[in-house]
């Protein structure tokens, strides 16, 4: 299961047409100008575009999940080296 944001969860256990079932429980995006700038720099789109296109949301959140996993792997490797 991949948490997309405060209103959408991707569930790969119960795959739909494109591999995921989207669960919608409401949308409440609050963001600052700094967050908007970071979104543009990292993903080439703003929050309005992100919130209005589920395919773009899925793409962004898959990238975030992959980055999160890579960071955890890197931390685990560093901890291994530190505790030798």
Beta strands, then each sheet from edge to edge (+ up, - down):
strand 1: 2-3
strand 2: 8-11
strand 3: 21-24
sheet 1: 1+ 2- 3+
end
